[in-house]
């Protein structure tokens, strides 16, 4: 079974929801990371994703 990431923050960690991406970038990586950030920050969706995995 996969271990889901702990929600409790520790010293020196950055909150995933607080990360901002450059929306003017022509690269596809920021769009992918924004999608992953949305999945991680939305509990209902992340539960469904982890259930599938």
PyMOL Python script that loads the backbone (N, CA, C, O; Angstrom):
from pymol import cmd

cmd.read_pdbstr("""\
ATOM      1  N   UNK A   1       0.845  -1.175   0.000  1.00  0.00           N
ATOM      2  CA  UNK A   1       0.000   0.000   0.000  1.00  0.00           C
ATOM      3  C   UNK A   1       0.889   1.237   0.000  1.00  0.00           C
ATOM      4  O   UNK A   1       1.924   1.281   0.665  1.00  0.00           O
ATOM      5  N   UNK A   2       0.465   2.228  -0.753  1.00  0.00           N
ATOM      6  CA  UNK A   2       1.232   3.467  -0.823  1.00  0.00           C
ATOM      7  C   UNK A   2       0.967   4.320   0.405  1.00  0.00           C
ATOM      8  O   UNK A   2      -0.145   4.352   0.934  1.00  0.00           O
ATOM      9  N   UNK A   3       2.001   5.005   0.843  1.00  0.00           N
ATOM     10  CA  UNK A   3       1.855   5.906   1.982  1.00  0.00           C
ATOM     11  C   UNK A   3       1.503   7.293   1.457  1.00  0.00           C
ATOM     12  O   UNK A   3       2.226   7.861   0.639  1.00  0.00           O
ATOM     13  N   UNK A   4       0.414   7.815   1.925  1.00  0.00           N
ATOM     14  CA  UNK A   4      -0.007   9.159   1.539  1.00  0.00           C
ATOM     15  C   UNK A   4       0.835  10.158   2.323  1.00  0.00           C
ATOM     16  O   UNK A   4       1.150   9.937   3.492  1.00  0.00           O
ATOM     17  N   UNK A   5       1.193  11.250   1.673  1.00  0.00           N
ATOM     18  CA  UNK A   5       2.046  12.263   2.283  1.00  0.00           C
ATOM     19  C   UNK A   5       1.373  12.828   3.530  1.00  0.00           C
ATOM     20  O   UNK A   5       0.173  13.101   3.543  1.00  0.00           O
ATOM     21  N   UNK A   6       2.168  12.995   4.560  1.00  0.00           N
ATOM     22  CA  UNK A   6       1.674  13.560   5.816  1.00  0.00           C
ATOM     23  C   UNK A   6       1.235  15.005   5.592  1.00  0.00           C
ATOM     24  O   UNK A   6       1.929  15.768   4.920  1.00  0.00           O
ATOM     25  N   UNK A   7       0.090  15.380   6.150  1.00  0.00           N
ATOM     26  CA  UNK A   7      -0.431  16.733   6.004  1.00  0.00           C
ATOM     27  C   UNK A   7       0.218  17.706   6.988  1.00  0.00           C
ATOM     28  O   UNK A   7       0.180  18.918   6.773  1.00  0.00           O
ATOM     29  N   UNK A   8       0.809  17.190   8.061  1.00  0.00           N
ATOM     30  CA  UNK A   8       1.421  18.041   9.078  1.00  0.00           C
ATOM     31  C   UNK A   8       2.737  18.615   8.562  1.00  0.00           C
ATOM     32  O   UNK A   8       3.627  17.868   8.157  1.00  0.00           O
ATOM     33  N   UNK A   9       2.858  19.934   8.576  1.00  0.00           N
ATOM     34  CA  UNK A   9       4.074  20.602   8.116  1.00  0.00           C
ATOM     35  C   UNK A   9       5.170  20.487   9.170  1.00  0.00           C
ATOM     36  O   UNK A   9       4.890  20.406  10.366  1.00  0.00           O
ATOM     37  N   UNK A  10       6.424  20.481   8.711  1.00  0.00           N
ATOM     38  CA  UNK A  10       7.571  20.492   9.593  1.00  0.00           C
ATOM     39  C   UNK A  10       8.378  21.749   9.285  1.00  0.00           C
ATOM     40  O   UNK A  10       8.171  22.388   8.254  1.00  0.00           O
ATOM     41  N   UNK A  11       9.289  22.099  10.170  1.00  0.00           N
ATOM     42  CA  UNK A  11      10.108  23.293   9.980  1.00  0.00           C
ATOM     43  C   UNK A  11      10.896  23.199   8.681  1.00  0.00           C
ATOM     44  O   UNK A  11      11.485  22.161   8.380  1.00  0.00           O
ATOM     45  N   UNK A  12      10.905  24.275   7.920  1.00  0.00           N
ATOM     46  CA  UNK A  12      11.669  24.332   6.690  1.00  0.00           C
ATOM     47  C   UNK A  12      10.897  23.887   5.457  1.00  0.00           C
ATOM     48  O   UNK A  12      11.402  24.027   4.343  1.00  0.00           O
ATOM     49  N   UNK A  13       9.697  23.357   5.620  1.00  0.00           N
ATOM     50  CA  UNK A  13       8.902  22.917   4.484  1.00  0.00           C
ATOM     51  C   UNK A  13       8.058  24.070   3.952  1.00  0.00           C
ATOM     52  O   UNK A  13       7.687  24.977   4.697  1.00  0.00           O
ATOM     53  N   UNK A  14       7.763  24.023   2.667  1.00  0.00           N
ATOM     54  CA  UNK A  14       6.923  25.030   2.029  1.00  0.00           C
ATOM     55  C   UNK A  14       5.581  24.383   1.715  1.00  0.00           C
ATOM     56  O   UNK A  14       5.531  23.269   1.195  1.00  0.00           O
ATOM     57  N   UNK A  15       4.500  25.078   2.030  1.00  0.00           N
ATOM     58  CA  UNK A  15       3.163  24.564   1.751  1.00  0.00           C
ATOM     59  C   UNK A  15       2.961  24.480   0.238  1.00  0.00           C
ATOM     60  O   UNK A  15       3.232  25.439  -0.484  1.00  0.00           O
ATOM     61  N   UNK A  16       2.490  23.345  -0.231  1.00  0.00           N
ATOM     62  CA  UNK A  16       2.288  23.149  -1.664  1.00  0.00           C
ATOM     63  C   UNK A  16       1.273  24.150  -2.203  1.00  0.00           C
ATOM     64  O   UNK A  16       1.420  24.637  -3.324  1.00  0.00           O
ATOM     65  N   UNK A  17       0.253  24.458  -1.421  1.00  0.00           N
ATOM     66  CA  UNK A  17      -0.773  25.407  -1.869  1.00  0.00           C
ATOM     67  C   UNK A  17      -0.227  26.824  -2.012  1.00  0.00           C
ATOM     68  O   UNK A  17      -0.815  27.636  -2.726  1.00  0.00           O
ATOM     69  N   UNK A  18       0.883  27.135  -1.350  1.00  0.00           N
ATOM     70  CA  UNK A  18       1.444  28.488  -1.386  1.00  0.00           C
ATOM     71  C   UNK A  18       2.388  28.715  -2.567  1.00  0.00           C
ATOM     72  O   UNK A  18       2.821  29.843  -2.804  1.00  0.00           O
ATOM     73  N   UNK A  19       2.705  27.665  -3.299  1.00  0.00           N
ATOM     74  CA  UNK A  19       3.632  27.798  -4.426  1.00  0.00           C
ATOM     75  C   UNK A  19       2.904  28.466  -5.588  1.00  0.00           C
ATOM     76  O   UNK A  19       1.793  28.075  -5.947  1.00  0.00           O
ATOM     77  N   UNK A  20       3.542  29.476  -6.169  1.00  0.00           N
ATOM     78  CA  UNK A  20       2.975  30.175  -7.315  1.00  0.00           C
ATOM     79  C   UNK A  20       3.816  29.874  -8.546  1.00  0.00           C
ATOM     80  O   UNK A  20       5.040  29.773  -8.462  1.00  0.00           O
ATOM     81  N   UNK A  21       3.158  29.732  -9.685  1.00  0.00           N
ATOM     82  CA  UNK A  21       3.822  29.394 -10.933  1.00  0.00           C
ATOM     83  C   UNK A  21       3.712  30.558 -11.903  1.00  0.00           C
ATOM     84  O   UNK A  21       2.782  31.360 -11.831  1.00  0.00           O
ATOM     85  N   UNK A  22       4.677  30.636 -12.810  1.00  0.00           N
ATOM     86  CA  UNK A  22       4.686  31.678 -13.829  1.00  0.00           C
ATOM     87  C   UNK A  22       3.655  31.330 -14.900  1.00  0.00           C
ATOM     88  O   UNK A  22       3.853  30.395 -15.677  1.00  0.00           O
ATOM     89  N   UNK A  23       2.562  32.077 -14.940  1.00  0.00           N
ATOM     90  CA  UNK A  23       1.496  31.795 -15.897  1.00  0.00           C
ATOM     91  C   UNK A  23       1.852  32.239 -17.312  1.00  0.00           C
ATOM     92  O   UNK A  23       1.198  31.837 -18.274  1.00  0.00           O
ATOM     93  N   UNK A  24       2.881  33.065 -17.440  1.00  0.00           N
ATOM     94  CA  UNK A  24       3.286  33.544 -18.759  1.00  0.00           C
ATOM     95  C   UNK A  24       4.264  32.603 -19.447  1.00  0.00           C
ATOM     96  O   UNK A  24       4.650  32.834 -20.592  1.00  0.00           O
ATOM     97  N   UNK A  25       4.666  31.540 -18.749  1.00  0.00           N
ATOM     98  CA  UNK A  25       5.627  30.609 -19.310  1.00  0.00           C
ATOM     99  C   UNK A  25       5.013  29.852 -20.489  1.00  0.00           C
ATOM    100  O   UNK A  25       3.848  29.456 -20.443  1.00  0.00           O
ATOM    101  N   UNK A  26       5.798  29.657 -21.532  1.00  0.00           N
ATOM    102  CA  UNK A  26       5.324  28.911 -22.689  1.00  0.00           C
ATOM    103  C   UNK A  26       5.566  27.417 -22.524  1.00  0.00           C
ATOM    104  O   UNK A  26       5.140  26.616 -23.356  1.00  0.00           O
ATOM    105  N   UNK A  27       6.242  27.050 -21.461  1.00  0.00           N
ATOM    106  CA  UNK A  27       6.531  25.650 -21.197  1.00  0.00           C
ATOM    107  C   UNK A  27       5.283  24.967 -20.638  1.00  0.00           C
ATOM    108  O   UNK A  27       4.419  25.629 -20.062  1.00  0.00           O
ATOM    109  N   UNK A  28       5.186  23.658 -20.804  1.00  0.00           N
ATOM    110  CA  UNK A  28       4.026  22.904 -20.320  1.00  0.00           C
ATOM    111  C   UNK A  28       4.158  22.483 -18.861  1.00  0.00           C
ATOM    112  O   UNK A  28       3.156  22.136 -18.236  1.00  0.00           O
ATOM    113  N   UNK A  29       5.362  22.503 -18.303  1.00  0.00           N
ATOM    114  CA  UNK A  29       5.593  22.023 -16.937  1.00  0.00           C
ATOM    115  C   UNK A  29       4.790  22.820 -15.898  1.00  0.00           C
ATOM    116  O   UNK A  29       4.189  22.197 -15.023  1.00  0.00           O
ATOM    117  N   UNK A  30       4.743  24.162 -15.942  1.00  0.00           N
ATOM    118  CA  UNK A  30       3.946  24.877 -14.941  1.00  0.00           C
ATOM    119  C   UNK A  30       2.463  24.483 -14.964  1.00  0.00           C
ATOM    120  O   UNK A  30       1.826  24.421 -13.912  1.00  0.00           O
ATOM    121  N   UNK A  31       1.914  24.220 -16.148  1.00  0.00           N
ATOM    122  CA  UNK A  31       0.514  23.803 -16.240  1.00  0.00           C
ATOM    123  C   UNK A  31       0.326  22.437 -15.593  1.00  0.00           C
ATOM    124  O   UNK A  31      -0.659  22.216 -14.889  1.00  0.00           O
ATOM    125  N   UNK A  32       1.251  21.529 -15.823  1.00  0.00           N
ATOM    126  CA  UNK A  32       1.191  20.209 -15.207  1.00  0.00           C
ATOM    127  C   UNK A  32       1.298  20.317 -13.688  1.00  0.00           C
ATOM    128  O   UNK A  32       0.544  19.671 -12.960  1.00  0.00           O
ATOM    129  N   UNK A  33       2.236  21.133 -13.215  1.00  0.00           N
ATOM    130  CA  UNK A  33       2.420  21.301 -11.779  1.00  0.00           C
ATOM    131  C   UNK A  33       1.205  21.964 -11.131  1.00  0.00           C
ATOM    132  O   UNK A  33       0.858  21.627  -9.999  1.00  0.00           O
ATOM    133  N   UNK A  34       0.555  22.894 -11.821  1.00  0.00           N
ATOM    134  CA  UNK A  34      -0.652  23.513 -11.287  1.00  0.00           C
ATOM    135  C   UNK A  34      -1.773  22.481 -11.170  1.00  0.00           C
ATOM    136  O   UNK A  34      -2.547  22.520 -10.213  1.00  0.00           O
ATOM    137  N   UNK A  35      -1.869  21.564 -12.124  1.00  0.00           N
ATOM    138  CA  UNK A  35      -2.861  20.499 -12.048  1.00  0.00           C
ATOM    139  C   UNK A  35      -2.591  19.569 -10.883  1.00  0.00           C
ATOM    140  O   UNK A  35      -3.514  19.192 -10.161  1.00  0.00           O
ATOM    141  N   UNK A  36      -1.331  19.194 -10.694  1.00  0.00           N
ATOM    142  CA  UNK A  36      -0.966  18.339  -9.563  1.00  0.00           C
ATOM    143  C   UNK A  36      -1.209  19.049  -8.231  1.00  0.00           C
ATOM    144  O   UNK A  36      -1.634  18.428  -7.257  1.00  0.00           O
ATOM    145  N   UNK A  37      -0.938  20.347  -8.198  1.00  0.00           N
ATOM    146  CA  UNK A  37      -1.178  21.137  -6.995  1.00  0.00           C
ATOM    147  C   UNK A  37      -2.675  21.151  -6.668  1.00  0.00           C
ATOM    148  O   UNK A  37      -3.058  21.036  -5.504  1.00  0.00           O
ATOM    149  N   UNK A  38      -3.513  21.290  -7.685  1.00  0.00           N
ATOM    150  CA  UNK A  38      -4.956  21.298  -7.469  1.00  0.00           C
ATOM    151  C   UNK A  38      -5.432  19.947  -6.929  1.00  0.00           C
ATOM    152  O   UNK A  38      -6.239  19.894  -6.001  1.00  0.00           O
ATOM    153  N   UNK A  39      -4.929  18.863  -7.510  1.00  0.00           N
ATOM    154  CA  UNK A  39      -5.293  17.530  -7.030  1.00  0.00           C
ATOM    155  C   UNK A  39      -4.868  17.352  -5.584  1.00  0.00           C
ATOM    156  O   UNK A  39      -5.637  16.834  -4.775  1.00  0.00           O
ATOM    157  N   UNK A  40      -3.666  17.768  -5.247  1.00  0.00           N
ATOM    158  CA  UNK A  40      -3.146  17.609  -3.883  1.00  0.00           C
ATOM    159  C   UNK A  40      -3.942  18.432  -2.880  1.00  0.00           C
ATOM    160  O   UNK A  40      -4.174  17.979  -1.759  1.00  0.00           O
ATOM    161  N   UNK A  41      -4.364  19.635  -3.264  1.00  0.00           N
ATOM    162  CA  UNK A  41      -5.022  20.546  -2.333  1.00  0.00           C
ATOM    163  C   UNK A  41      -6.524  20.314  -2.217  1.00  0.00           C
ATOM    164  O   UNK A  41      -7.166  20.906  -1.350  1.00  0.00           O
ATOM    165  N   UNK A  42      -7.099  19.470  -3.067  1.00  0.00           N
ATOM    166  CA  UNK A  42      -8.521  19.176  -3.015  1.00  0.00           C
ATOM    167  C   UNK A  42      -8.701  17.760  -2.468  1.00  0.00           C
ATOM    168  O   UNK A  42      -8.479  16.788  -3.190  1.00  0.00           O
ATOM    169  N   UNK A  43      -9.102  17.633  -1.197  1.00  0.00           N
ATOM    170  CA  UNK A  43      -9.153  16.309  -0.556  1.00  0.00           C
ATOM    171  C   UNK A  43     -10.036  15.289  -1.268  1.00  0.00           C
ATOM    172  O   UNK A  43      -9.676  14.114  -1.346  1.00  0.00           O
ATOM    173  N   UNK A  44     -11.189  15.718  -1.790  1.00  0.00           N
ATOM    174  CA  UNK A  44     -12.080  14.770  -2.453  1.00  0.00           C
ATOM    175  C   UNK A  44     -11.432  14.166  -3.690  1.00  0.00           C
ATOM    176  O   UNK A  44     -11.547  12.965  -3.938  1.00  0.00           O
ATOM    177  N   UNK A  45     -10.752  15.003  -4.462  1.00  0.00           N
ATOM    178  CA  UNK A  45     -10.110  14.527  -5.685  1.00  0.00           C
ATOM    179  C   UNK A  45      -8.884  13.687  -5.352  1.00  0.00           C
ATOM    180  O   UNK A  45      -8.661  12.647  -5.973  1.00  0.00           O
ATOM    181  N   UNK A  46      -8.085  14.126  -4.377  1.00  0.00           N
ATOM    182  CA  UNK A  46      -6.878  13.365  -4.040  1.00  0.00           C
ATOM    183  C   UNK A  46      -7.235  11.978  -3.505  1.00  0.00           C
ATOM    184  O   UNK A  46      -6.509  11.018  -3.768  1.00  0.00           O
ATOM    185  N   UNK A  47      -8.344  11.851  -2.757  1.00  0.00           N
ATOM    186  CA  UNK A  47      -8.772  10.536  -2.289  1.00  0.00           C
ATOM    187  C   UNK A  47      -9.117   9.626  -3.461  1.00  0.00           C
ATOM    188  O   UNK A  47      -8.760   8.448  -3.464  1.00  0.00           O
ATOM    189  N   UNK A  48      -9.808  10.170  -4.452  1.00  0.00           N
ATOM    190  CA  UNK A  48     -10.166   9.384  -5.634  1.00  0.00           C
ATOM    191  C   UNK A  48      -8.919   8.956  -6.393  1.00  0.00           C
ATOM    192  O   UNK A  48      -8.820   7.810  -6.830  1.00  0.00           O
ATOM    193  N   UNK A  49      -7.970   9.867  -6.552  1.00  0.00           N
ATOM    194  CA  UNK A  49      -6.727   9.540  -7.273  1.00  0.00           C
ATOM    195  C   UNK A  49      -5.958   8.459  -6.558  1.00  0.00           C
ATOM    196  O   UNK A  49      -5.496   7.510  -7.190  1.00  0.00           O
ATOM    197  N   UNK A  50      -5.806   8.582  -5.226  1.00  0.00           N
ATOM    198  CA  UNK A  50      -5.070   7.578  -4.470  1.00  0.00           C
ATOM    199  C   UNK A  50      -5.803   6.242  -4.458  1.00  0.00           C
ATOM    200  O   UNK A  50      -5.166   5.190  -4.399  1.00  0.00           O
ATOM    201  N   UNK A  51      -7.126   6.269  -4.512  1.00  0.00           N
ATOM    202  CA  UNK A  51      -7.891   5.026  -4.578  1.00  0.00           C
ATOM    203  C   UNK A  51      -7.610   4.313  -5.899  1.00  0.00           C
ATOM    204  O   UNK A  51      -7.484   3.089  -5.932  1.00  0.00           O
ATOM    205  N   UNK A  52      -7.514   5.077  -6.983  1.00  0.00           N
ATOM    206  CA  UNK A  52      -7.213   4.497  -8.299  1.00  0.00           C
ATOM    207  C   UNK A  52      -5.794   3.937  -8.326  1.00  0.00           C
ATOM    208  O   UNK A  52      -5.555   2.856  -8.864  1.00  0.00           O
ATOM    209  N   UNK A  53      -4.859   4.679  -7.744  1.00  0.00           N
ATOM    210  CA  UNK A  53      -3.469   4.210  -7.738  1.00  0.00           C
ATOM    211  C   UNK A  53      -3.327   2.981  -6.864  1.00  0.00           C
ATOM    212  O   UNK A  53      -2.229   2.440  -6.733  1.00  0.00           O
TER     213      UNK A  53
END
""", "prot")
cmd.dss("prot")
cmd.show_as("cartoon", "prot")
cmd.util.cbc("prot")
cmd.orient("prot")
